[in-house]
Amino acid sequence: MTMSPFLTVNLVSGLAGAGKSSTARASGTTSIRLDGSGHSAVCDAGWVRQLNGEGLLTSSRTGLGCVVYRDPRPFHPGRLADFLSAQTAESGEILRSRGLFRLASRPHIVGSWNSAGPTIGFEPTSMGSHDPESPWGQEIAFFGKDLDAARLTANLDACLLTNREFVGGPIEWKCLADPFPDWDVDSDSTPTT
Protein backbone atom coordinates (compact mmCIF):
# COMPACT_ATOMS: atom_id res chain seq x y z
CA MET A 1 0.00 0.00 0.00
CA THR A 2 1.49 3.35 -1.05
CA MET A 3 0.69 6.36 1.10
CA SER A 4 -0.22 9.61 -0.57
CA PRO A 5 2.33 12.38 0.00
CA PHE A 6 -0.57 14.55 1.22
CA LEU A 7 -2.92 14.14 4.13
CA THR A 8 -5.94 15.97 5.46
CA VAL A 9 -5.50 17.44 8.91
CA ASN A 10 -8.49 18.27 11.09
CA LEU A 11 -7.39 20.58 13.86
CA VAL A 12 -8.83 20.05 17.31
CA SER A 13 -10.09 22.81 19.57
CA GLY A 14 -7.41 24.84 21.26
CA LEU A 15 -5.16 25.10 18.20
CA ALA A 16 -5.13 27.95 15.70
CA GLY A 17 -7.55 27.13 12.91
CA ALA A 18 -9.55 24.66 14.99
CA GLY A 19 -12.34 22.95 13.11
CA LYS A 20 -10.77 23.67 9.70
CA SER A 21 -9.26 21.14 7.36
CA SER A 22 -6.17 21.60 5.30
CA THR A 23 -3.86 19.51 3.19
CA ALA A 24 -0.28 19.15 4.36
CA ARG A 25 2.67 17.33 2.86
CA ALA A 26 3.53 14.19 4.83
CA SER A 27 7.14 15.08 5.40
CA GLY A 28 7.63 14.46 9.10
CA THR A 29 7.77 18.14 10.01
CA THR A 30 5.56 19.44 12.79
CA SER A 31 4.53 22.67 11.12
CA ILE A 32 1.42 22.73 8.95
CA ARG A 33 -0.06 25.48 6.78
CA LEU A 34 -3.68 26.44 7.38
CA ASP A 35 -6.02 27.41 4.52
CA GLY A 36 -3.25 29.04 2.48
CA SER A 37 -3.21 31.99 4.88
CA GLY A 38 0.49 31.71 5.60
CA HIS A 39 -0.23 30.96 9.27
CA SER A 40 0.96 27.70 10.69
CA ALA A 41 0.37 25.79 13.87
CA VAL A 42 2.80 23.55 15.65
CA CYS A 43 1.27 20.15 16.25
CA ASP A 44 1.47 18.42 19.61
CA ALA A 45 3.80 15.54 20.34
CA GLY A 46 3.63 12.52 18.01
CA TRP A 47 1.53 10.44 20.41
CA VAL A 48 -1.08 13.24 20.61
CA ARG A 49 -1.21 13.45 16.81
CA GLN A 50 -1.69 9.67 16.64
CA LEU A 51 -4.55 9.84 19.17
CA ASN A 52 -6.14 12.70 17.21
CA GLY A 53 -5.95 10.68 14.00
CA GLU A 54 -3.36 13.06 12.57
CA GLY A 55 -0.34 10.77 12.90
CA LEU A 56 1.52 9.53 9.89
CA LEU A 57 2.66 6.21 11.30
CA THR A 58 0.53 3.10 10.87
CA SER A 59 3.15 0.63 9.66
CA SER A 60 6.28 0.55 7.53
CA ARG A 61 8.34 -1.91 5.50
CA THR A 62 10.71 -2.24 8.47
CA GLY A 63 7.86 -3.42 10.72
CA LEU A 64 7.66 -0.20 12.74
CA GLY A 65 4.12 0.88 13.44
CA CYS A 66 1.62 2.40 15.79
CA VAL A 67 -1.52 1.01 17.39
CA VAL A 68 -3.93 3.43 19.06
CA TYR A 69 -6.00 1.88 21.84
CA ARG A 70 -9.24 3.44 23.05
CA ASP A 71 -11.99 2.20 25.32
CA PRO A 72 -14.33 4.11 27.64
CA ARG A 73 -14.14 1.57 30.50
CA PRO A 74 -11.42 1.90 33.16
CA PHE A 75 -8.71 -0.70 33.63
CA HIS A 76 -8.98 -3.24 36.43
CA PRO A 77 -5.70 -2.61 38.31
CA GLY A 78 -4.89 -6.28 38.99
CA ARG A 79 -5.50 -7.41 35.43
CA LEU A 80 -3.50 -4.49 34.04
CA ALA A 81 -0.58 -5.35 36.34
CA ASP A 82 -0.73 -8.98 35.16
CA PHE A 83 -0.69 -7.86 31.52
CA LEU A 84 2.28 -5.55 32.06
CA SER A 85 4.29 -8.23 33.85
CA ALA A 86 3.60 -11.16 31.53
CA GLN A 87 1.81 -10.41 28.27
CA THR A 88 3.20 -7.30 26.60
CA ALA A 89 5.63 -9.25 24.37
CA GLU A 90 2.79 -11.35 22.90
CA SER A 91 1.74 -8.53 20.59
CA GLY A 92 5.13 -7.47 19.21
CA GLU A 93 7.97 -5.35 20.48
CA ILE A 94 6.53 -2.25 22.17
CA LEU A 95 9.25 0.40 21.96
CA ARG A 96 7.26 3.34 23.31
CA SER A 97 3.74 4.05 24.49
CA ARG A 98 2.14 7.24 25.66
CA GLY A 99 -1.34 8.38 26.52
CA LEU A 100 -4.01 8.92 29.13
CA PHE A 101 -5.72 6.18 31.10
CA ARG A 102 -8.02 5.41 34.01
CA LEU A 103 -7.62 2.84 36.75
CA ALA A 104 -10.94 1.77 38.27
CA SER A 105 -9.44 1.90 41.76
CA ARG A 106 -8.67 5.61 41.24
CA PRO A 107 -11.90 6.72 39.54
CA HIS A 108 -11.48 10.46 39.97
CA ILE A 109 -7.93 10.63 38.60
CA VAL A 110 -6.84 10.67 34.97
CA GLY A 111 -3.45 9.01 34.71
CA SER A 112 -0.57 9.68 32.34
CA TRP A 113 0.82 6.48 30.72
CA ASN A 114 4.44 6.71 29.59
CA SER A 115 6.71 3.84 28.57
CA ALA A 116 10.07 3.57 26.86
CA GLY A 117 11.46 0.09 26.31
CA PRO A 118 10.85 -2.07 29.39
CA THR A 119 10.25 0.92 31.68
CA ILE A 120 6.73 2.19 32.29
CA GLY A 121 5.60 5.10 34.42
CA PHE A 122 2.13 6.06 35.59
CA GLU A 123 1.49 9.48 37.07
CA PRO A 124 -1.61 11.47 37.94
CA THR A 125 -2.50 14.38 35.69
CA SER A 126 -4.07 17.65 36.74
CA MET A 127 -7.16 16.82 34.66
CA GLY A 128 -10.32 16.49 36.69
CA SER A 129 -12.40 13.38 36.18
CA HIS A 130 -15.29 15.41 34.80
CA ASP A 131 -13.15 17.91 32.88
CA PRO A 132 -14.53 18.14 29.32
CA GLU A 133 -10.99 17.64 27.94
CA SER A 134 -10.49 14.44 29.95
CA PRO A 135 -10.81 11.13 28.13
CA TRP A 136 -13.69 8.87 29.15
CA GLY A 137 -11.35 5.94 29.51
CA GLN A 138 -8.20 4.83 27.73
CA GLU A 139 -6.40 6.72 24.94
CA ILE A 140 -2.95 5.22 24.46
CA ALA A 141 -0.66 5.16 21.41
CA PHE A 142 1.70 2.16 21.20
CA PHE A 143 4.75 2.46 18.93
CA GLY A 144 6.76 -0.64 18.16
CA LYS A 145 8.07 -3.27 15.82
CA ASP A 146 5.86 -5.98 14.31
CA LEU A 147 2.90 -5.00 16.48
CA ASP A 148 -0.12 -7.29 16.26
CA ALA A 149 -2.96 -4.79 16.66
CA ALA A 150 -5.64 -7.45 17.15
CA ARG A 151 -3.66 -9.26 19.87
CA LEU A 152 -2.66 -6.04 21.66
CA THR A 153 -6.26 -4.83 21.60
CA ALA A 154 -7.59 -8.17 22.85
CA ASN A 155 -5.01 -8.27 25.66
CA LEU A 156 -5.83 -4.71 26.74
CA ASP A 157 -9.58 -5.38 26.48
CA ALA A 158 -9.07 -8.27 28.93
CA CYS A 159 -7.64 -5.73 31.43
CA LEU A 160 -10.79 -3.59 31.43
CA LEU A 161 -13.61 -3.86 33.93
CA THR A 162 -16.18 -6.43 32.92
CA ASN A 163 -19.75 -5.23 32.35
CA ARG A 164 -20.72 -6.65 35.75
CA GLU A 165 -17.83 -4.85 37.49
CA PHE A 166 -18.56 -1.64 35.61
CA VAL A 167 -22.16 -1.37 36.84
CA GLY A 168 -20.83 -1.61 40.43
CA GLY A 169 -19.66 1.99 40.07
CA PRO A 170 -16.79 3.95 41.62
CA ILE A 171 -17.63 3.05 45.22
CA GLU A 172 -17.08 -0.66 44.47
CA TRP A 173 -14.14 0.04 42.14
CA LYS A 174 -12.19 1.70 44.96
CA CYS A 175 -12.27 -1.65 46.81
CA LEU A 176 -10.34 -3.44 44.04
CA ALA A 177 -6.83 -4.55 44.99
CA ASP A 178 -4.42 -2.06 43.41
CA PRO A 179 -0.80 -3.26 43.11
CA PHE A 180 0.49 0.03 41.70
CA PRO A 181 2.32 2.60 43.84
CA ASP A 182 0.19 5.33 45.38
CA TRP A 183 0.08 8.64 43.57
CA ASP A 184 0.88 11.78 45.50
CA VAL A 185 -2.19 13.82 44.63
CA ASP A 186 -2.33 17.21 46.28
CA SER A 187 -5.99 18.20 46.25
CA ASP A 188 -5.04 21.85 46.80
CA SER A 189 -3.16 21.97 43.46
CA THR A 190 -5.97 20.40 41.43
CA PRO A 191 -7.54 23.03 39.19
CA THR A 192 -11.17 23.78 39.88
CA THR A 193 -13.75 24.83 37.33
C-alpha positions as CSV (number, residue, x, y, z in Angstrom):
1,M,0.0,0.0,0.0
2,T,1.5,3.3,-1.1
3,M,0.7,6.4,1.1
4,S,-0.2,9.6,-0.6
5,P,2.3,12.4,0.0
6,F,-0.6,14.6,1.2
7,L,-2.9,14.1,4.1
8,T,-5.9,16.0,5.5
9,V,-5.5,17.4,8.9
10,N,-8.5,18.3,11.1
11,L,-7.4,20.6,13.9
12,V,-8.8,20.0,17.3
13,S,-10.1,22.8,19.6
14,G,-7.4,24.8,21.3
15,L,-5.2,25.1,18.2
16,A,-5.1,27.9,15.7
17,G,-7.6,27.1,12.9
18,A,-9.5,24.7,15.0
19,G,-12.3,23.0,13.1
20,K,-10.8,23.7,9.7
21,S,-9.3,21.1,7.4
22,S,-6.2,21.6,5.3
23,T,-3.9,19.5,3.2
24,A,-0.3,19.2,4.4
25,R,2.7,17.3,2.9
26,A,3.5,14.2,4.8
27,S,7.1,15.1,5.4
28,G,7.6,14.5,9.1
29,T,7.8,18.1,10.0
30,T,5.6,19.4,12.8
31,S,4.5,22.7,11.1
32,I,1.4,22.7,9.0
33,R,-0.1,25.5,6.8
34,L,-3.7,26.4,7.4
35,D,-6.0,27.4,4.5
36,G,-3.2,29.0,2.5
37,S,-3.2,32.0,4.9
38,G,0.5,31.7,5.6
39,H,-0.2,31.0,9.3
40,S,1.0,27.7,10.7
41,A,0.4,25.8,13.9
42,V,2.8,23.6,15.7
43,C,1.3,20.1,16.3
44,D,1.5,18.4,19.6
45,A,3.8,15.5,20.3
46,G,3.6,12.5,18.0
47,W,1.5,10.4,20.4
48,V,-1.1,13.2,20.6
49,R,-1.2,13.5,16.8
50,Q,-1.7,9.7,16.6
51,L,-4.5,9.8,19.2
52,N,-6.1,12.7,17.2
53,G,-6.0,10.7,14.0
54,E,-3.4,13.1,12.6
55,G,-0.3,10.8,12.9
56,L,1.5,9.5,9.9
57,L,2.7,6.2,11.3
58,T,0.5,3.1,10.9
59,S,3.1,0.6,9.7
60,S,6.3,0.6,7.5
61,R,8.3,-1.9,5.5
62,T,10.7,-2.2,8.5
63,G,7.9,-3.4,10.7
64,L,7.7,-0.2,12.7
65,G,4.1,0.9,13.4
66,C,1.6,2.4,15.8
67,V,-1.5,1.0,17.4
68,V,-3.9,3.4,19.1
69,Y,-6.0,1.9,21.8
70,R,-9.2,3.4,23.0
71,D,-12.0,2.2,25.3
72,P,-14.3,4.1,27.6
73,R,-14.1,1.6,30.5
74,P,-11.4,1.9,33.2
75,F,-8.7,-0.7,33.6
76,H,-9.0,-3.2,36.4
77,P,-5.7,-2.6,38.3
78,G,-4.9,-6.3,39.0
79,R,-5.5,-7.4,35.4
80,L,-3.5,-4.5,34.0
81,A,-0.6,-5.4,36.3
82,D,-0.7,-9.0,35.2
83,F,-0.7,-7.9,31.5
84,L,2.3,-5.5,32.1
85,S,4.3,-8.2,33.8
86,A,3.6,-11.2,31.5
87,Q,1.8,-10.4,28.3
88,T,3.2,-7.3,26.6
89,A,5.6,-9.2,24.4
90,E,2.8,-11.3,22.9
91,S,1.7,-8.5,20.6
92,G,5.1,-7.5,19.2
93,E,8.0,-5.3,20.5
94,I,6.5,-2.3,22.2
95,L,9.2,0.4,22.0
96,R,7.3,3.3,23.3
97,S,3.7,4.0,24.5
98,R,2.1,7.2,25.7
99,G,-1.3,8.4,26.5
100,L,-4.0,8.9,29.1
101,F,-5.7,6.2,31.1
102,R,-8.0,5.4,34.0
103,L,-7.6,2.8,36.8
104,A,-10.9,1.8,38.3
105,S,-9.4,1.9,41.8
106,R,-8.7,5.6,41.2
107,P,-11.9,6.7,39.5
108,H,-11.5,10.5,40.0
109,I,-7.9,10.6,38.6
110,V,-6.8,10.7,35.0
111,G,-3.4,9.0,34.7
112,S,-0.6,9.7,32.3
113,W,0.8,6.5,30.7
114,N,4.4,6.7,29.6
115,S,6.7,3.8,28.6
116,A,10.1,3.6,26.9
117,G,11.5,0.1,26.3
118,P,10.8,-2.1,29.4
119,T,10.3,0.9,31.7
120,I,6.7,2.2,32.3
121,G,5.6,5.1,34.4
122,F,2.1,6.1,35.6
123,E,1.5,9.5,37.1
124,P,-1.6,11.5,37.9
125,T,-2.5,14.4,35.7
126,S,-4.1,17.7,36.7
127,M,-7.2,16.8,34.7
128,G,-10.3,16.5,36.7
129,S,-12.4,13.4,36.2
130,H,-15.3,15.4,34.8
131,D,-13.2,17.9,32.9
132,P,-14.5,18.1,29.3
133,E,-11.0,17.6,27.9
134,S,-10.5,14.4,30.0
135,P,-10.8,11.1,28.1
136,W,-13.7,8.9,29.1
137,G,-11.3,5.9,29.5
138,Q,-8.2,4.8,27.7
139,E,-6.4,6.7,24.9
140,I,-2.9,5.2,24.5
141,A,-0.7,5.2,21.4
142,F,1.7,2.2,21.2
143,F,4.7,2.5,18.9
144,G,6.8,-0.6,18.2
145,K,8.1,-3.3,15.8
146,D,5.9,-6.0,14.3
147,L,2.9,-5.0,16.5
148,D,-0.1,-7.3,16.3
149,A,-3.0,-4.8,16.7
150,A,-5.6,-7.4,17.2
151,R,-3.7,-9.3,19.9
152,L,-2.7,-6.0,21.7
153,T,-6.3,-4.8,21.6
154,A,-7.6,-8.2,22.9
155,N,-5.0,-8.3,25.7
156,L,-5.8,-4.7,26.7
157,D,-9.6,-5.4,26.5
158,A,-9.1,-8.3,28.9
159,C,-7.6,-5.7,31.4
160,L,-10.8,-3.6,31.4
161,L,-13.6,-3.9,33.9
162,T,-16.2,-6.4,32.9
163,N,-19.7,-5.2,32.4
164,R,-20.7,-6.6,35.7
165,E,-17.8,-4.9,37.5
166,F,-18.6,-1.6,35.6
167,V,-22.2,-1.4,36.8
168,G,-20.8,-1.6,40.4
169,G,-19.7,2.0,40.1
170,P,-16.8,3.9,41.6
171,I,-17.6,3.0,45.2
172,E,-17.1,-0.7,44.5
173,W,-14.1,0.0,42.1
174,K,-12.2,1.7,45.0
175,C,-12.3,-1.7,46.8
176,L,-10.3,-3.4,44.0
177,A,-6.8,-4.5,45.0
178,D,-4.4,-2.1,43.4
179,P,-0.8,-3.3,43.1
180,F,0.5,0.0,41.7
181,P,2.3,2.6,43.8
182,D,0.2,5.3,45.4
183,W,0.1,8.6,43.6
184,D,0.9,11.8,45.5
185,V,-2.2,13.8,44.6
186,D,-2.3,17.2,46.3
187,S,-6.0,18.2,46.3
188,D,-5.0,21.9,46.8
189,S,-3.2,22.0,43.5
190,T,-6.0,20.4,41.4
191,P,-7.5,23.0,39.2
192,T,-11.2,23.8,39.9
193,T,-13.8,24.8,37.3
